[in-house]
Amino acid sequence: MDGEPAHNSERVRRISDALHKLTGLPPVVSRTRTGATRLSVRVIEQPDRTQTLAVLRILGLGDRFGHSHNARWPHIWVEIVDRPDRPGG
């Protein structure tokens, strides 16, 4: 993701990889109107309790998350907000 601070692009990559591994589907990456990176994954089956808890743990690594329905399917999403690097860090 060009223009993102290194730590944000690493968070996006780590969350994306984990969601892909847990759901079997690669997340769709988009930008929100506020400039955050949003990862969305289609929900195609009812996960078991273990998978649900693992997905929730990964979603919690983002800054905001939720679920939505569009005309064709439900999906979960997580947003990673761009933050400037801290001075000295």
DSSP file (Angstrom, degrees, kcal/mol; ACC not computed):
  #  RESIDUE AA STRUCTURE BP1 BP2  ACC     N-H-->O    O-->H-N    N-H-->O    O-->H-N    TCO  KAPPA ALPHA  PHI   PSI    X-CA   Y-CA   Z-CA
    1    1 A M    >         0   0    0      0, 0.0     3,-1.5     0, 0.0     8,-0.1   0.000 360.0 360.0 360.0 100.0    0.0    0.0    0.0
    2    2 A D  T 3   +     0   0    0      1,-0.2     0, 0.0     7,-0.0     0, 0.0  -0.308 360.0  21.2 -62.5 141.2    1.9    3.0   -1.2
    3    3 A G  T 3  S+     0   0    0      1,-0.3    -1,-0.2     0, 0.0     3,-0.0   0.327  93.4 118.5  86.4  -8.1    1.9    6.1    1.0
    4    4 A E  S <  S-     0   0    0     -3,-1.5    -1,-0.3     1,-0.1    78,-0.0  -0.679  74.3-102.3 -89.6 145.2    1.0    4.2    4.2
    5    5 A P    >>  -     0   0    0      0, 0.0     4,-2.0     0, 0.0     3,-0.6  -0.328  36.8-111.9 -58.5 150.5    3.3    4.2    7.1
    6    6 A A  H 3> S+     0   0    0      1,-0.3     4,-1.9     2,-0.2     5,-0.2   0.864 115.2  53.8 -57.0 -40.7    5.2    0.9    7.4
    7    7 A H  H 3> S+     0   0    0      1,-0.2     4,-1.9     2,-0.2    -1,-0.3   0.851 108.4  49.9 -67.6 -32.1    3.5   -0.2   10.5
    8    8 A N  H <> S+     0   0    0     -3,-0.6     4,-2.7     2,-0.2    -1,-0.2   0.917 109.6  49.5 -70.4 -42.8    0.0    0.3    9.0
    9    9 A S  H  X S+     0   0    0     -4,-2.0     4,-2.3     1,-0.2    -2,-0.2   0.856 110.7  51.7 -65.5 -31.9    0.9   -1.7    5.9
   10   10 A E  H  X S+     0   0    0     -4,-1.9     4,-2.8    -5,-0.2    -1,-0.2   0.906 109.8  48.8 -68.7 -41.6    2.3   -4.5    8.1
   11   11 A R  H  X S+     0   0    0     -4,-1.9     4,-2.8     2,-0.2     5,-0.3   0.932 111.6  49.7 -61.8 -45.3   -1.0   -4.5   10.1
   12   12 A V  H  X S+     0   0    0     -4,-2.7     4,-2.7     1,-0.2     5,-0.2   0.934 113.4  46.1 -58.6 -46.9   -3.0   -4.7    6.9
   13   13 A R  H  X S+     0   0    0     -4,-2.3     4,-2.7     2,-0.2     5,-0.2   0.914 113.7  48.0 -63.6 -44.1   -0.9   -7.6    5.6
   14   14 A R  H  X S+     0   0    0     -4,-2.8     4,-2.0     2,-0.2    -2,-0.2   0.925 115.9  43.3 -65.1 -44.8   -1.0   -9.5    8.9
   15   15 A I  H  X S+     0   0    0     -4,-2.8     4,-2.6    -5,-0.2     5,-0.2   0.920 114.9  50.3 -67.0 -43.4   -4.8   -9.1    9.3
   16   16 A S  H  X S+     0   0    0     -4,-2.7     4,-2.5    -5,-0.3    -2,-0.2   0.934 111.2  47.9 -59.8 -48.3   -5.4   -9.9    5.6
   17   17 A D  H  X S+     0   0    0     -4,-2.7     4,-2.3    -5,-0.2    -1,-0.2   0.903 113.0  48.6 -60.2 -42.3   -3.2  -13.1    5.7
   18   18 A A  H  X S+     0   0    0     -4,-2.0     4,-2.5    -5,-0.2    -1,-0.2   0.919 111.7  48.3 -67.3 -43.2   -4.9  -14.3    8.9
   19   19 A L  H  X S+     0   0    0     -4,-2.6     4,-2.7     2,-0.2     6,-0.4   0.906 111.7  50.8 -63.1 -40.5   -8.4  -13.7    7.5
   20   20 A H  H  X S+     0   0    0     -4,-2.5     4,-2.4    -5,-0.2    -2,-0.2   0.931 112.2  46.7 -61.1 -45.6   -7.5  -15.5    4.3
   21   21 A K  H  < S+     0   0    0     -4,-2.3    -2,-0.2    -5,-0.2    -1,-0.2   0.905 117.0  43.1 -64.1 -41.8   -6.2  -18.4    6.2
   22   22 A L  H  < S+     0   0    0     -4,-2.5    -2,-0.2     1,-0.2    -1,-0.2   0.852 126.5  29.3 -74.8 -35.4   -9.2  -18.6    8.5
   23   23 A T  H  < S-     0   0    0     -4,-2.7    -2,-0.2     2,-0.2    -3,-0.2   0.672  94.8-128.5-100.8 -19.2  -11.9  -18.1    5.9
   24   24 A G  S  < S+     0   0    0     -4,-2.4    -4,-0.1    -5,-0.4    -3,-0.1   0.478  78.8  99.5  82.0   1.6  -10.3  -19.6    2.8
   25   25 A L  S    S-     0   0    0     -6,-0.4    -2,-0.2    -5,-0.1    -1,-0.2  -0.966  76.4-120.7-123.1 136.6  -11.1  -16.4    0.9
   26   26 A P        -     0   0    0      0, 0.0    -9,-0.1     0, 0.0   -10,-0.0  -0.580  37.0-115.5 -72.6 133.6   -8.7  -13.5    0.1
   27   27 A P        -     0   0    0      0, 0.0     2,-0.5     0, 0.0    14,-0.2  -0.347  21.2-120.0 -66.4 148.3  -10.1  -10.2    1.6
   28   28 A V  E     -A   40   0A   0     12,-3.0    12,-2.1    -2,-0.0     2,-0.5  -0.790  28.4-146.2 -85.7 129.3  -11.1   -7.4   -0.7
   29   29 A V  E     +A   39   0A   0     -2,-0.5     2,-0.3    10,-0.2    10,-0.2  -0.854  29.9 153.0-102.9 129.7   -8.9   -4.4    0.0
   30   30 A S  E     -A   38   0A   0      8,-2.4     8,-3.4    -2,-0.5     2,-0.4  -0.923  38.6-116.0-144.9 170.6  -10.4   -0.9   -0.4
   31   31 A R  E     -A   37   0A   0     -2,-0.3     6,-0.2     6,-0.2     2,-0.1  -0.909  25.7-137.2-111.0 140.0  -10.1    2.6    1.0
   32   32 A T    >   -     0   0    0      4,-2.5     3,-1.6    -2,-0.4     6,-0.0  -0.382  31.1-102.2 -85.7 170.4  -12.8    4.4    3.0
   33   33 A R  T 3  S+     0   0    0      1,-0.3    -1,-0.1     2,-0.1    -2,-0.0   0.778 124.3  55.0 -62.5 -25.9  -13.8    8.0    2.5
   34   34 A T  T 3  S-     0   0    0      2,-0.1    -1,-0.3     1,-0.0    -3,-0.0   0.449 122.7-105.3 -88.6   0.1  -11.8    8.8    5.7
   35   35 A G  S <  S+     0   0    0     -3,-1.6    47,-0.1     1,-0.3     2,-0.1   0.512  73.9 137.1  92.4   5.2   -8.6    7.2    4.3
   36   36 A A        -     0   0    0     45,-0.1    -4,-2.5     1,-0.0     2,-0.5  -0.462  57.5-115.5 -79.0 157.9   -8.7    4.0    6.3
   37   37 A T  E     -AB  31  80A   0     43,-2.6    43,-2.8    -6,-0.2     2,-0.5  -0.839  31.3-159.8 -92.1 128.7   -7.9    0.6    4.7
   38   38 A R  E     -AB  30  79A   0     -8,-3.4    -8,-2.4    -2,-0.5     2,-0.5  -0.940   8.0-164.2-114.0 130.7  -10.8   -1.7    4.7
   39   39 A L  E     -AB  29  78A   0     39,-2.8    39,-2.0    -2,-0.5     2,-0.4  -0.961  12.3-172.6-109.5 126.5  -10.6   -5.5    4.4
   40   40 A S  E     -AB  28  77A   0    -12,-2.1   -12,-3.0    -2,-0.5     2,-0.4  -0.961   6.5-171.2-123.4 139.1  -13.8   -7.3    3.5
   41   41 A V  E     - B   0  76A   0     35,-2.5    35,-2.4    -2,-0.4     2,-0.1  -0.996  24.5-122.9-131.2 130.7  -14.4  -11.0    3.4
   42   42 A R  E     - B   0  75A   0     -2,-0.4     2,-0.7    33,-0.2    33,-0.3  -0.454  20.6-133.3 -68.0 138.6  -17.6  -12.7    2.1
   43   43 A V        +     0   0    0     31,-2.7     3,-0.1    -2,-0.1    -1,-0.1  -0.869  35.2 163.3 -95.4 115.3  -19.3  -15.0    4.6
   44   44 A I        +     0   0    0     -2,-0.7     2,-0.3     1,-0.2    -1,-0.1   0.567  60.2  20.7-111.6 -12.0  -20.1  -18.3    2.8
   45   45 A E  S    S-     0   0    0      0, 0.0    -1,-0.2     0, 0.0     0, 0.0  -0.979  83.8 -95.9-150.6 161.8  -20.8  -20.7    5.6
   46   46 A Q        -     0   0    0     -2,-0.3     2,-0.0    -3,-0.1     6,-0.0  -0.720  47.0-140.3 -79.9 113.8  -21.7  -20.7    9.3
   47   47 A P        -     0   0    0      0, 0.0     2,-0.1     0, 0.0   -24,-0.0  -0.349  13.9-114.1 -74.4 156.1  -18.4  -21.0   11.1
   48   48 A D     >  -     0   0    0      1,-0.1     4,-2.6    -2,-0.0     5,-0.2  -0.303  37.8 -94.5 -79.0 174.5  -18.0  -23.2   14.2
   49   49 A R  H  > S+     0   0    0      1,-0.2     4,-2.5     2,-0.2     5,-0.2   0.886 123.4  51.5 -59.7 -42.6  -17.3  -21.6   17.6
   50   50 A T  H  > S+     0   0    0      1,-0.2     4,-2.0     2,-0.2    -1,-0.2   0.926 112.7  44.8 -62.9 -45.5  -13.5  -22.1   17.4
   51   51 A Q  H  > S+     0   0    0      2,-0.2     4,-2.7     1,-0.2     5,-0.2   0.901 111.7  53.6 -66.0 -40.3  -13.4  -20.4   13.9
   52   52 A T  H  X S+     0   0    0     -4,-2.6     4,-2.6     1,-0.2    -2,-0.2   0.931 109.9  46.9 -59.4 -46.8  -15.7  -17.6   15.1
   53   53 A L  H  X S+     0   0    0     -4,-2.5     4,-2.0     1,-0.2    -1,-0.2   0.885 112.3  50.5 -63.8 -38.5  -13.5  -16.8   18.1
   54   54 A A  H  X S+     0   0    0     -4,-2.0     4,-1.9    -5,-0.2    -2,-0.2   0.918 111.4  47.9 -65.9 -42.9  -10.3  -16.9   15.9
   55   55 A V  H  X S+     0   0    0     -4,-2.7     4,-2.9     1,-0.2     5,-0.2   0.923 111.0  51.0 -64.1 -43.9  -11.9  -14.5   13.4
   56   56 A L  H  X S+     0   0    0     -4,-2.6     4,-1.9     1,-0.2    -1,-0.2   0.886 107.8  53.1 -60.9 -38.6  -13.0  -12.1   16.1
   57   57 A R  H  < S+     0   0    0     -4,-2.0     4,-0.3     2,-0.2    -1,-0.2   0.908 111.8  45.5 -62.3 -41.5   -9.5  -12.1   17.6
   58   58 A I  H >< S+     0   0    0     -4,-1.9     3,-1.7     1,-0.2     4,-0.3   0.914 110.3  52.9 -68.9 -43.0   -8.1  -11.1   14.2
   59   59 A L  H >< S+     0   0    0     -4,-2.9     3,-1.8     1,-0.3    -1,-0.2   0.861 100.7  63.5 -59.6 -34.1  -10.8   -8.5   13.6
   60   60 A G  T 3< S+     0   0    0     -4,-1.9    -1,-0.3     1,-0.3    -2,-0.2   0.634  87.8  70.0 -66.1 -13.9   -9.8   -7.0   17.0
   61   61 A L  T <  S+     0   0    0     -3,-1.7    -1,-0.3    -4,-0.3    -2,-0.2   0.673  92.9  72.9 -75.7 -16.5   -6.4   -6.3   15.7
   62   62 A G  S <  S-     0   0    0     -3,-1.8    18,-0.2    -4,-0.3     3,-0.1  -0.198  91.4-115.7 -85.9-176.3   -8.0   -3.6   13.5
   63   63 A D  S    S+     0   0    0     16,-2.9     2,-0.3     1,-0.3    17,-0.2   0.763  94.9   7.6 -93.4 -29.7   -9.3   -0.2   14.6
   64   64 A R  E     +C   79   0A   0     15,-1.3    15,-3.2    -5,-0.1    -1,-0.3  -0.985  68.6 173.0-146.6 148.7  -13.0   -0.9   13.7
   65   65 A F  E     +C   78   0A   0     -2,-0.3     2,-0.3    13,-0.2    13,-0.2  -0.986   9.8 134.8-152.8 163.9  -14.8   -4.0   12.5
   66   66 A G  E     -C   77   0A   0     11,-2.1    11,-2.6    -2,-0.3     2,-0.3  -0.951  40.6 -95.4-177.3-164.8  -18.3   -5.2   11.8
   67   67 A H  E     +C   76   0A   0     -2,-0.3     2,-0.3     9,-0.2     9,-0.2  -0.973  30.3 179.1-139.2 154.6  -20.5   -7.1    9.4
   68   68 A S  E     -C   75   0A   0      7,-2.7     7,-2.8    -2,-0.3     2,-0.4  -0.943  20.2-135.5-146.8 163.1  -22.8   -6.0    6.5
   69   69 A H  E     -C   74   0A   0     -2,-0.3     2,-0.2     5,-0.3    -2,-0.0  -0.989  17.9-174.1-120.6 135.2  -25.1   -7.4    3.9
   70   70 A N        -     0   0    0      3,-2.1     5,-0.0    -2,-0.4    -2,-0.0  -0.492  52.3 -78.1-108.4-168.1  -25.1   -6.3    0.3
   71   71 A A  S    S+     0   0    0     -2,-0.2    -2,-0.0     1,-0.2     0, 0.0   0.731 127.7  30.8 -64.4 -21.3  -27.6   -7.5   -2.3
   72   72 A R  S    S-     0   0    0      1,-0.3    -1,-0.2     0, 0.0    -3,-0.0   0.777 123.0  -9.6-111.5 -31.9  -25.9  -10.8   -2.8
   73   73 A W        -     0   0    0      2,-0.0    -3,-2.1   -31,-0.0    -1,-0.3  -0.995  61.7-100.6-163.3 160.0  -24.2  -11.9    0.5
   74   74 A P  E     - C   0  69A   0      0, 0.0   -31,-2.7     0, 0.0     2,-0.3  -0.541  39.9-178.0 -81.1 155.8  -23.1  -11.0    4.0
   75   75 A H  E     -BC  42  68A   0     -7,-2.8    -7,-2.7   -33,-0.3     2,-0.3  -0.990  22.4-133.3-150.6 157.3  -19.6  -10.1    4.7
   76   76 A I  E     -BC  41  67A   0    -35,-2.4   -35,-2.5    -2,-0.3     2,-0.3  -0.792  26.0-169.5-105.1 154.3  -17.3   -9.1    7.6
   77   77 A W  E     -BC  40  66A   0    -11,-2.6   -11,-2.1    -2,-0.3     2,-0.3  -0.979  13.6-166.8-144.1 156.1  -15.0   -6.1    7.5
   78   78 A V  E     -BC  39  65A   0    -39,-2.0   -39,-2.8    -2,-0.3     2,-0.4  -0.995  11.9-150.4-141.2 139.7  -12.2   -4.6    9.4
   79   79 A E  E     -BC  38  64A   0    -15,-3.2   -16,-2.9    -2,-0.3   -15,-1.3  -0.919   2.8-159.9-115.5 139.9  -10.6   -1.1    9.1
   80   80 A I  E     -B   37   0A   0    -43,-2.8   -43,-2.6    -2,-0.4     2,-0.3  -0.977  20.1-141.6-116.3 116.8   -7.1   -0.1    9.8
   81   81 A V        -     0   0    0     -2,-0.5     2,-0.3   -45,-0.2   -45,-0.1  -0.601  17.5-117.4 -83.5 135.0   -6.8    3.7   10.3
   82   82 A D        -     0   0    0     -2,-0.3    -1,-0.1   -47,-0.1   -46,-0.0  -0.556  37.2-177.1 -69.4 129.7   -3.7    5.4    8.9
   83   83 A R        -     0   0    0     -2,-0.3   -75,-0.2   -78,-0.1   -76,-0.1  -0.991  27.2-115.1-128.5 137.6   -1.7    7.0   11.7
   84   84 A P        -     0   0    0      0, 0.0   -80,-0.0     0, 0.0     2,-0.0  -0.382  44.1 -93.6 -66.7 149.9    1.4    9.1   11.4
   85   85 A D        -     0   0    0      1,-0.1     3,-0.1    -2,-0.0     0, 0.0  -0.348  44.6-109.7 -60.3 143.1    4.5    7.6   12.8
   86   86 A R    >   -     0   0    0      3,-0.1     3,-2.2     1,-0.1    -1,-0.1  -0.498  40.1 -95.4 -72.2 143.4    5.2    8.7   16.4
   87   87 A P  T 3  S+     0   0    0      0, 0.0    -1,-0.1     0, 0.0     0, 0.0  -0.383 111.6  10.4 -58.9 133.1    8.1   11.0   16.8
   88   88 A G  T 3         0   0    0      1,-0.1    -2,-0.1    -2,-0.1    -3,-0.0   0.544 360.0 360.0  76.6   6.8   11.2    9.0   17.8
   89   89 A G    <         0   0    0     -3,-2.2    -3,-0.1     0, 0.0    -1,-0.1   0.371 360.0 360.0-136.6 360.0    9.5    5.7   17.0
